[in-house]
Amino acid sequence: WSASYGHSQSVVSNAYTNQINASTVLGYTNSVTPATFSAATLNALPGVLGTANNQGISKLDVVDATISTPNLFKLPAGDVGLGFGAQFQHQSEVISPGSTAFVNPVTQAVDGHRNVAALYYQADIPIVRGLTFGQSGRYDRYNDFGGVYSPRFALRYQPVRDLTMYASYNRGFRAPTLIELYQTAAVTYQTVNNQNVNEYFVGNRNLQPERTKNYNIGFQSSPTRTTDFGLDYYRIDVSNVIGQPDIVAMVNANPGQPMYKLGYTNLSYLHTDGLEATFKQMVPTKIRSEEHTFELQSHSFTSYAVFCLKKKNLLFFLFFL
């Protein structure tokens, strides 16, 4: 058995110098006419340039305990291994709001924290000689959106020492980040259709986790001590992908708005699959009385499909790498 406690903390402080003070500029331009405006006078005004500051602090505390045995009991094909574990996390993130006094405001603000409790297990069961079945699972309970169970099922078959075949299926998830959940303000702008567009980003406390399904099957062979090759097929399906609305579509649908609100939402589905072939050849050489090896390996083919569901229109994109 084992038990551990860990604490990590990250502090980032930013200072943005030579920022234009919006109120100072506005006070001057309101007091002059185009004929009396002077760039030199504006540049010399006290406080026309300033410094915007903000700070981000992330903390993570983790308590973890495990107990396991590789030989709980014996079957005709070998020993059964079993392990259990428990974990507790406290996560927090704070980003100061910065200042809105400048022409290019630094206003991202986040204040969020949560607790995560988890239980997990793993069992390795020999079925027949060379064939092992593995089953594991983890249940995570988040206090801000609920619980998720993530199981994994795996088979590993090694009929001879030089050949291993395997297959697995598992489900997983990605929890929304504290920024995606608890961001209270983030103002910026970008150019869309040759005009500056103000954007206002906010978190969404109703976000659900991204959920994944992973499939994998392949083999690895080592016909000699210096040669390895294998082939692996994988497929990953992700639902509830977290993202933001398309700003270009929003501007085209409602042009001329003073501010466009871009909140995080569960909006799409992602599919990835591919084949990966590996080949490794080690070639002993003698250089300065030392032995060296060279490797040639890894060639892959991957396809992606992205499904985005917006209102009643289904968009499909497929490309290959």
Rosetta blueprint (number, residue, H / E / L):
1 W L
2 S E
3 A E
4 S E
5 Y E
6 G E
7 H E
8 S E
9 Q E
10 S E
11 V E
12 V E
13 S E
14 N E
15 A E
16 Y E
17 T E
18 N E
19 Q E
20 I E
21 N E
22 A H
23 S H
24 T H
25 V H
26 L H
27 G H
28 Y H
29 T H
30 N L
31 S L
32 V L
33 T L
34 P L
35 A L
36 T L
37 F L
38 S L
39 A H
40 A H
41 T H
42 L H
43 N H
44 A H
45 L L
46 P L
47 G L
48 V L
49 L E
50 G E
51 T E
52 A E
53 N E
54 N E
55 Q E
56 G E
57 I E
58 S E
59 K E
60 L E
61 D E
62 V E
63 V E
64 D E
65 A E
66 T E
67 I E
68 S E
69 T E
70 P E
71 N E
72 L E
73 F E
74 K E
75 L E
76 P L
77 A L
78 G E
79 D E
80 V E
81 G E
82 L E
83 G E
84 F E
85 G E
86 A E
87 Q E
88 F E
89 Q E
90 H E
91 Q E
92 S E
93 E E
94 V E
95 I E
96 S L
97 P L
98 G L
99 S E
100 T L
101 A L
102 F E
103 V L
104 N L
105 P L
106 V E
107 T L
108 Q L
109 A E
110 V E
111 D E
112 G E
113 H E
114 R E
115 N E
116 V E
117 A E
118 A E
119 L E
120 Y E
121 Y E
122 Q E
123 A E
124 D E
125 I E
126 P E
127 I E
128 V E
129 R L
130 G L
131 L E
132 T E
133 F E
134 G E
135 Q E
136 S E
137 G E
138 R E
139 Y E
140 D E
141 R E
142 Y E
143 N L
144 D L
145 F L
146 G E
147 G E
148 V E
149 Y E
150 S E
151 P E
152 R E
153 F E
154 A E
155 L E
156 R E
157 Y E
158 Q E
159 P E
160 V E
161 R L
162 D L
163 L E
164 T E
165 M E
166 Y E
167 A E
168 S E
169 Y E
170 N E
171 R E
172 G E
173 F E
174 R E
175 A L
176 P L
177 T L
178 L H
179 I H
180 E H
181 L H
182 Y H
183 Q E
184 T E
185 A E
186 A E
187 V E
188 T E
189 Y E
190 Q E
191 T E
192 V E
193 N L
194 N L
195 Q E
196 N E
197 V E
198 N E
199 E E
200 Y E
201 F E
202 V E
203 G L
204 N L
205 R L
206 N L
207 L L
208 Q L
209 P L
210 E E
211 R E
212 T E
213 K E
214 N E
215 Y E
216 N E
217 I E
218 G E
219 F E
220 Q E
221 S E
222 S E
223 P E
224 T E
225 R L
226 T L
227 T E
228 D E
229 F E
230 G E
231 L E
232 D E
233 Y E
234 Y E
235 R E
236 I E
237 D E
238 V E
239 S E
240 N E
241 V E
242 I E
243 G E
244 Q L
245 P L
246 D L
247 I H
248 V H
249 A H
250 M H
251 V H
252 N H
253 A H
254 N L
255 P L
256 G L
257 Q L
258 P L
259 M L
260 Y E
261 K E
262 L E
263 G E
264 Y L
265 T E
266 N E
267 L E
268 S E
269 Y E
270 L E
271 H E
272 T E
273 D E
274 G E
275 L E
276 E E
277 A E
278 T E
279 F E
280 K E
281 Q E
282 M L
283 V L
284 P L
285 T E
286 K E
287 I E
288 R L
289 S L
290 E E
291 E E
292 H E
293 T L
294 F L
295 E L
296 L L
297 Q L
298 S L
299 H E
300 S E
301 F E
302 T E
303 S E
304 Y E
305 A E
306 V E
307 F E
308 C E
309 L E
310 K E
311 K L
312 K L
313 N E
314 L E
315 L E
316 F E
317 F E
318 L E
319 F E
320 F E
321 L L
